[in-house]
Amino acid sequence: MAFEHLFTPGKIGKLDIPNRFIQSPVQSRGGDDDGYVTSELIAFHRARSHDGKGPGLVIAQQTFAWPAVRLARGLALWDDKYIEKMAALASAIRKGGSRAVLQLGGSGSRLAGIEMAPSPVIGSWNMKRPREISREEMMQYLKCYAEAGRRVYEAGFEGISLHGSAGKYMCQFLSPWSNRRTDEFGGSAKNRVRYVNMIISVIKERTSADFPVILRMPCAEHTEGGLTIEQGIEQISLLSEGGVDAFLLSTGGQESLWSDCPPYCVPEIPGLEDFSAVKKALPDVAVIANCGIHDPFKAEHILAVGQADFIGICRPLLADPDYVDKVRHSRLEDIRPCLRCNNCQTWEARPALAGRGMCCTVNPALMVEESMTSHPACALKSIVVAGGGLAGMSAAATLAERGHQVILHEKSGELGGQWLAASAGEDKAAFRTLTAGLVRRMEKAGVDIRLNSAPDKNAILSEKPDVVILATGAHPRDLSGVDILPSPEQNGIARLFGIDVLRGARVPGRKAVVVGGRYIGMECAVRLAEQGYETSLVEMNEIGRGVILRIRGIMFRRMMEAGVRLFPSSSVFRLTRHQVEIAHGGSVFPIDADAVILAIGTVPDKSLQEHDFGVPTHVIGDCRRIGDARDAVAQGTELGLLL
């Protein structure tokens, strides 16, 4: 077997685990407004744990032990009334062949409105100084943990996972940065773990001495004053003695959350060196390597050389519910890879998704598994799709898989649309799997793909379609309302679009000004600066506005390291022969430039929408409304399932 170690049974405490994959917990937003388990959450887990094909162990999303902690569509466990539906969730996971564990958490001062922590240390997430929690309050929460642990046990879960990472409540006690107490709960490693050990003890008292406890925690924080790997190893040893049966490890801390869920711009498995150090120092401690392990060959190697005992995966299972079974049977070409784009964390920025769980760029059915199932079409149709970007390809592939006859026209010589620019670059290899996967699906389903084809109305109608789908995308937005001196016909500053620069267009001279400070603008600025250009970034609002926080933090670091000059809250006033003049604070600041790179958004291409094709016509993707890759794939898939 190619993955012998991954599919060797293991143990956590006395609990037998059928394989070494552990589904790590994620805030899936699978609860209702009152904190109860929903049918959507059960369907989510059934899709991933079924017929013995899923992970050996599943850690369901965290629930909370006291009502002051409430997340949008989070789960509650502060009352016995929640046990019945929790039991249905545990039963669904166990029936699928996986062992069922529930994560119990607490948000600490990271949650708005809870302004207390082990010590009054300001957090970067809100820059507020919390008050120091009293010993009496700690003991009250200890009772809440004990009762919640009992409910986990009575609901039929086979173990409990405690959330002690990412700046949450327990993590704040474990970190010497956030825990500066001088009583018995602070100072030394033994004192910092004391409270967590007390939580473990009371849970085992209310359940069973053999009830497995998994602790999710960082083994090092890599920030000055934070937890060092040496301190982490010492604390893990003490916690193991205190009753923890396995450690779901991460690296980094509350001020570097990109390590906990590393996006595309972070090297894979940033904590592997730390996990390996823990395993080497504590060979008898069960280590679950986590955070960014997507490649099954790397996962197999980690187990084979003894760097960990289990592999924690989350996003690969969001992208492809059958990930584990495909690895088991070496069907790697059939895996729908996670892009590491972290769009699964963007629900707050998507009003259209209000009231549902998290989303995924490559898997539109995530958290709506019950309503997005494909079935053969009842009445087969001839369908023409104009546009070979993500929306058009997703629609074409889904329609053809259901039996429709589909012709797809793409005006350029390559499929992918604007995603070709978004997926360009050394750190975007995962992004490129999306286009390749859609092309494979279309070819396998028999889509008639026609490149270098931009049909007009008559050409489309000549195919005698029953349905027309317009997915013509968008084009880059040019400068408007800006004086250009000298006139565009004379030599001056070169103007290029960011999407062309990302795809390798030559930028003349050595001084570049990038206009637009979101994804494309920041990526262009970093790339040019790293290539030796004197680079400035101009943004009329806040730089990185709307960018996923874990990605934004990394991009700011990269821009700083590359020497990009940042001009937020600034507008382009005019272009002269050798300068970009920007307006800021009622004055004008000139920046010497050989080229200006425009990354100021896109404009829908509505060139075909003025026609009446005389048959049902659907408009999807950016030519309908500017969105992102997730929107495009979802719209194409939803239409493909509808027709």
Residue pairs with C-beta under 8 A, 6 or more apart in sequence:
1 7
2 300
2 330
3 296
3 299
3 300
3 327
3 328
3 330
4 300
5 20
5 300
5 303
5 304
6 19
6 20
6 21
6 296
6 299
6 300
6 303
6 311
6 327
6 328
7 19
7 20
7 328
8 19
8 20
9 16
9 17
9 18
9 19
9 56
10 16
10 17
10 19
10 20
10 56
10 309
10 310
11 17
11 286
12 57
12 159
12 212
12 214
12 245
12 246
12 286
12 310
13 159
13 210
13 212
13 213
13 245
13 246
14 210
14 212
15 57
15 99
15 158
15 159
15 212
15 245
16 99
17 56
17 57
17 99
17 310
18 52
18 56
18 97
18 98
18 99
19 55
19 56
19 324
19 328
20 56
20 303
20 309
20 310
20 311
21 54
21 55
21 56
21 57
21 310
21 311
21 313
21 324
22 55
22 56
22 57
22 58
22 59
22 248
22 288
22 310
22 311
22 312
22 313
23 48
23 49
23 54
23 55
23 57
23 58
23 59
23 98
23 312
23 313
23 314
23 317
24 59
24 216
24 248
24 288
24 290
24 312
24 313
24 314
25 59
25 60
25 61
25 62
25 103
25 161
25 163
25 216
25 314
26 61
26 314
26 318
26 344
26 358
27 61
27 62
27 71
27 74
27 358
28 41
28 44
28 61
28 357
28 358
28 367
29 72
29 73
29 74
29 347
29 356
29 357
29 358
29 367
30 37
30 38
30 40
30 41
30 44
30 61
30 73
30 75
30 357
30 367
31 37
31 38
31 41
31 73
31 74
31 75
31 76
32 38
32 73
33 73
34 76
35 63
35 64
35 70
35 74
35 75
35 76
35 82
36 75
36 76
36 82
36 85
37 75
37 82
37 85
37 86
37 88
37 89
39 370
40 356
40 357
40 367
40 368
40 369
40 370
41 60
41 61
41 89
41 357
41 367
42 88
42 89
42 92
43 369
43 370
44 357
44 366
44 367
44 369
45 58
45 60
45 89
45 92
45 93
45 96
46 92
46 96
46 369
47 321
47 369
48 54
48 55
48 58
48 96
48 317
48 321
49 55
49 58
49 92
49 93
49 96
49 97
49 98
50 96
50 97
51 96
51 97
52 96
52 97
53 97
53 322
53 324
53 325
53 328
54 96
54 97
54 98
54 324
54 325
55 98
55 313
55 317
55 324
56 98
56 99
56 310
57 98
57 99
57 100
57 101
57 159
57 310
58 93
58 98
58 99
58 100
58 101
59 101
59 102
59 103
59 161
59 214
59 248
60 89
60 90
60 93
60 100
60 101
60 102
60 103
60 157
61 74
61 75
61 103
62 74
62 75
62 103
62 104
62 105
62 163
63 74
63 75
63 76
63 77
63 82
63 86
63 102
63 103
63 104
63 105
63 148
64 70
64 71
64 74
64 75
64 76
64 77
64 78
64 104
64 105
64 106
64 107
64 148
65 77
65 78
65 104
65 106
65 141
65 144
65 145
65 147
65 148
66 78
66 106
66 141
66 144
67 76
67 78
68 113
68 114
69 105
69 106
69 107
69 111
69 114
70 76
71 107
71 111
72 348
73 357
75 82
75 86
76 82
77 86
77 104
77 148
77 151
77 152
78 144
78 147
78 148
80 151
82 151
83 151
83 154
83 155
86 102
86 151
86 152
86 155
86 157
87 154
87 155
87 156
89 100
89 102
89 155
90 100
90 102
90 155
90 156
90 157
90 158
91 156
93 99
93 100
94 100
94 156
94 158
99 158
99 159
100 156
100 157
100 158
100 159
101 157
101 158
101 159
101 160
101 161
101 212
101 214
102 152
102 155
102 157
102 160
102 161
103 160
103 161
103 162
103 163
103 216
104 145
104 148
104 149
104 152
104 160
104 161
104 162
104 163
105 162
105 163
105 168
105 169
106 141
106 163
106 168
106 169
106 170
107 114
107 168
107 169
108 114
108 117
108 167
108 168
108 169
108 171
108 172
109 115
109 116
109 117
109 123
109 128
109 130
109 172
110 123
110 125
110 166
110 167
110 168
110 254
112 126
114 130
115 128
115 130
115 131
116 130
116 131
116 132
116 133
116 137
117 123
117 130
117 131
117 132
117 133
117 172
117 178
118 132
118 133
118 172
118 173
118 178
118 179
118 180
118 181
118 185
118 186
119 132
119 178
119 179
119 180
119 181
119 186
120 129
120 130
120 131
120 132
121 129
121 130
121 177
121 178
121 180
122 128
122 129
123 130
123 167
123 178
123 254
124 254
124 255
125 167
125 254
132 181
135 183
135 185
138 185
138 195
141 169
142 195
142 198
142 199
142 202
143 202
145 199
145 202
145 203
146 202
146 203
146 205
146 206
147 206
149 160
149 202
149 203
149 204
149 206
149 207
149 211
150 203
150 206
150 207
152 160
152 207
153 160
153 206
153 207
153 208
153 211
158 212
159 211
159 212
159 213
159 214
159 245
160 203
160 207
160 211
160 212
160 213
160 214
161 213
161 214
161 215
161 216
161 248
162 170
162 196
162 199
162 200
162 213
162 214
162 215
162 216
163 169
163 170
163 171
163 216
164 170
164 171
164 174
164 196
164 215
164 216
164 217
165 171
165 216
165 217
165 218
165 250
165 260
166 250
166 253
166 254
166 257
166 260
167 178
167 253
167 254
167 255
167 257
170 195
170 196
170 199
170 217
171 178
171 217
171 218
171 253
171 254
172 178
172 179
172 254
173 179
173 185
173 192
173 193
173 195
173 196
174 192
174 193
174 196
174 217
174 218
174 227
174 235
175 192
175 218
175 221
175 226
175 227
175 253
175 254
176 192
176 225
176 226
176 227
176 231
177 221
177 223
177 225
177 226
177 227
177 253
178 254
179 185
179 186
179 192
180 186
181 187
181 191
183 191
184 191
184 194
185 191
185 192
185 194
185 195
186 192
189 231
189 234
189 235
189 238
190 238
192 235
193 235
193 238
193 239
193 242
196 215
196 239
196 242
197 238
197 239
197 242
197 243
200 213
200 215
200 239
200 242
200 243
200 244
201 242
201 243
203 211
203 213
204 211
204 213
204 243
212 245
212 246
213 243
213 244
213 245
214 244
214 245
214 246
214 247
214 248
214 288
215 239
215 244
215 246
215 247
215 248
216 247
216 248
216 249
216 250
216 290
217 235
217 236
217 239
217 247
217 248
217 249
217 250
218 227
218 232
218 249
218 250
218 251
218 252
218 253
218 260
219 227
219 229
219 232
219 233
219 236
219 247
219 249
219 250
219 251
219 271
219 274
219 275
219 277
219 278
220 226
220 227
220 228
220 229
220 231
220 232
220 251
220 252
220 271
220 274
221 227
221 228
221 251
221 252
221 253
221 256
222 251
222 252
222 253
222 256
222 259
223 252
223 253
223 255
223 256
226 253
226 255
227 235
227 253
229 274
229 277
229 278
232 274
232 278
233 277
233 278
233 281
233 282
236 244
236 247
236 278
236 282
236 285
237 281
237 282
237 285
239 247
240 247
240 282
240 285
245 286
246 285
246 286
246 287
246 288
246 309
246 310
247 278
247 285
247 286
247 287
247 288
248 288
248 290
248 312
249 271
249 274
249 275
249 278
249 287
249 288
249 289
249 290
249 291
249 308
250 259
250 260
250 271
250 290
250 291
251 259
251 270
251 271
251 274
251 275
251 291
252 258
252 259
252 260
252 270
252 271
253 259
256 553
257 549
257 550
257 553
258 266
258 550
258 551
258 553
258 554
259 266
259 270
259 271
259 291
260 291
261 291
261 292
261 315
261 342
261 345
261 550
262 268
262 269
262 270
262 291
262 292
262 340
262 550
263 340
263 341
263 342
263 548
263 550
263 551
263 554
264 339
264 340
264 341
264 427
264 428
264 430
264 431
264 551
265 427
265 551
265 554
265 555
265 558
266 292
266 554
268 292
268 293
268 294
268 295
268 298
269 289
269 291
269 292
269 293
269 298
270 291
270 292
271 289
271 290
271 291
271 292
272 289
272 302
272 307
275 287
275 289
275 302
275 307
275 308
276 307
276 308
278 285
278 287
279 285
279 287
279 306
279 307
279 308
279 309
283 306
286 309
286 310
287 307
287 308
287 309
287 310
288 308
288 309
288 310
288 311
288 312
289 302
289 307
289 308
289 310
289 311
289 312
290 311
290 312
291 312
292 340
293 299
293 302
293 311
293 312
293 313
294 313
294 315
294 316
294 337
294 338
294 340
294 430
296 327
296 332
299 311
299 313
302 308
302 311
303 309
303 310
303 311
313 323
315 338
315 340
315 344
316 323
316 335
316 337
316 338
317 323
317 324
318 338
318 344
318 358
318 360
318 363
318 366
319 336
319 337
319 338
319 339
319 360
319 362
319 363
320 326
320 335
320 336
320 337
320 338
320 362
320 363
321 363
321 369
323 335
326 332
326 334
326 335
327 335
336 362
336 363
336 437
337 362
337 430
337 433
337 437
338 362
338 430
339 361
339 362
339 430
339 431
339 433
339 434
340 430
341 361
341 431
341 629
342 548
342 550
342 551
343 359
343 360
343 361
343 548
343 628
343 629
343 630
344 358
344 359
344 360
344 366
345 358
345 548
345 550
346 359
346 548
346 630
347 353
347 357
347 358
347 359
349 546
350 359
353 359
356 367
356 368
357 366
357 367
357 368
358 366
358 367
359 366
359 367
359 630
359 634
360 366
360 630
361 434
361 628
361 629
361 630
361 633
362 434
362 437
362 633
364 372
364 630
364 633
364 634
364 637
364 638
365 372
365 373
365 637
372 637
372 638
372 641
374 398
374 401
374 402
374 641
375 402
376 402
376 403
377 399
377 402
377 403
377 404
377 643
380 403
380 404
380 405
381 404
381 405
381 465
381 466
381 467
381 643
382 404
382 405
382 407
382 463
382 464
382 465
382 466
382 467
383 396
383 399
383 404
383 405
383 406
383 407
383 465
383 466
383 467
383 468
383 469
383 643
384 406
384 407
384 408
384 409
384 455
384 460
384 463
384 465
384 467
384 468
384 469
385 392
385 395
385 396
385 406
385 407
385 408
385 409
385 469
385 471
386 392
386 409
386 455
386 460
386 468
386 469
386 470
386 471
386 472
386 608
387 408
387 409
387 410
387 411
387 417
387 470
387 471
387 472
387 473
387 621
387 623
388 408
388 409
388 410
388 412
388 415
388 416
388 417
388 449
388 451
388 471
389 415
389 416
389 417
389 418
389 419
389 471
389 473
389 621
389 622
389 632
390 416
390 417
390 419
390 434
390 435
390 438
390 621
390 629
390 632
390 633
390 636
391 471
391 473
391 620
391 621
391 622
391 632
391 633
391 635
391 636
392 408
392 410
392 417
392 469
392 471
392 620
392 621
392 636
393 408
393 415
393 416
393 435
393 438
393 439
393 442
393 636
394 438
394 632
394 633
394 634
394 635
394 636
394 637
394 640
395 469
395 471
395 620
395 635
395 636
395 637
395 639
395 640
396 406
396 408
396 442
396 447
396 636
396 640
397 438
397 441
397 442
397 445
397 447
397 640
398 636
398 637
398 639
398 640
398 641
399 406
399 640
399 643
400 406
400 442
400 445
400 446
400 447
401 441
401 445
401 640
402 640
402 641
404 643
405 448
406 442
406 445
406 446
406 447
406 448
407 447
407 448
407 450
407 463
407 465
408 442
408 447
408 448
408 449
408 450
409 450
409 453
409 454
409 455
409 460
410 449
410 450
410 451
410 452
410 453
411 452
411 453
411 454
412 451
412 452
413 451
413 452
414 420
414 451
415 435
415 438
415 439
415 449
415 451
416 423
416 435
417 473
418 473
418 474
418 499
418 602
418 622
419 431
419 434
419 435
419 629
420 435
420 503
421 498
421 499
421 500
421 502
421 503
421 520
422 428
422 431
422 499
422 502
422 519
422 520
422 629
423 431
423 432
423 434
423 435
424 502
424 503
424 504
425 502
425 523
425 527
434 629
434 633
439 449
442 449
443 449
456 608
457 608
457 611
457 613
460 468
460 608
460 613
461 613
461 614
465 613
465 615
466 615
466 616
467 615
467 616
467 617
467 618
467 643
468 613
468 615
468 616
468 617
468 618
469 617
469 618
469 619
469 620
469 639
470 608
470 609
470 617
470 618
470 619
470 620
470 623
471 619
471 620
471 621
471 623
471 636
472 605
472 606
472 607
472 608
472 621
472 623
473 604
473 605
473 621
473 622
473 623
474 602
474 603
474 604
474 605
474 622
474 623
474 626
475 602
475 603
475 605
476 497
476 498
476 499
476 598
476 601
476 602
476 603
477 598
477 600
477 601
477 602
477 603
478 495
478 598
479 495
479 515
479 572
479 575
479 598
479 600
482 572
482 573
482 574
482 575
483 573
483 574
483 575
484 492
484 574
484 575
485 492
485 574
485 575
485 576
485 577
486 492
486 577
491 577
492 575
492 576
492 577
492 578
493 575
493 576
493 577
493 578
493 579
493 580
493 593
493 594
493 595
493 596
494 507
494 508
494 509
494 594
494 595
494 596
495 575
495 595
495 596
495 598
496 505
496 507
496 595
496 596
496 597
496 598
497 597
497 598
497 599
498 514
498 516
498 520
498 521
498 523
498 524
498 597
498 598
498 599
499 520
499 599
501 507
501 524
501 527
501 528
501 597
502 520
502 523
502 524
502 527
507 528
507 533
507 594
507 595
507 597
508 594
508 595
509 593
509 594
509 595
510 532
510 533
510 534
510 594
511 533
511 534
511 592
511 593
511 594
511 595
512 528
512 533
512 534
512 535
512 536
512 593
512 594
512 595
512 596
512 597
513 535
513 536
513 537
513 538
513 580
513 591
513 593
513 595
513 596
513 597
514 521
514 524
514 525
514 528
514 535
514 536
514 537
514 538
514 596
514 597
514 599
515 521
515 538
515 539
515 572
515 580
515 596
515 597
515 598
515 599
515 600
516 538
516 539
516 598
516 599
516 600
516 601
517 537
517 538
517 539
517 541
517 542
517 543
517 544
517 545
517 566
517 568
517 599
518 539
518 544
518 545
518 546
518 547
518 599
519 547
519 551
520 599
521 537
521 539
521 597
521 599
521 600
522 537
522 543
522 544
522 547
522 555
522 559
523 555
524 597
524 599
525 535
525 536
525 537
525 559
525 562
525 564
526 555
526 558
526 559
526 562
526 564
528 535
528 597
529 535
529 559
529 562
529 563
529 564
530 562
534 592
535 562
535 563
535 564
535 565
536 564
536 565
536 566
536 567
536 580
536 591
536 593
537 543
537 559
537 564
537 565
537 566
537 567
538 567
538 570
538 571
538 572
538 580
538 582
538 591
539 545
539 567
539 568
539 569
539 570
540 569
540 570
540 571
541 568
541 569
542 568
542 569
543 556
543 566
543 568
544 552
544 555
544 556
547 555
559 566
565 591
567 582
567 584
567 589
567 591
569 584
570 582
570 583
570 584
570 589
571 582
571 583
571 584
572 580
572 581
572 582
572 583
572 596
573 581
573 582
573 583
573 588
574 581
575 581
575 596
576 590
578 592
578 593
578 594
579 590
579 591
579 592
579 593
580 590
580 591
580 593
580 596
581 588
581 589
581 590
581 591
582 588
582 589
582 590
582 591
583 589
601 626
602 622
602 626
604 622
604 623
604 624
604 625
604 626
605 622
605 623
606 623
609 619
609 623
618 639
618 643
620 632
620 635
620 636
620 639
621 627
621 631
621 632
621 635
621 636
622 632
624 635
625 631
627 635
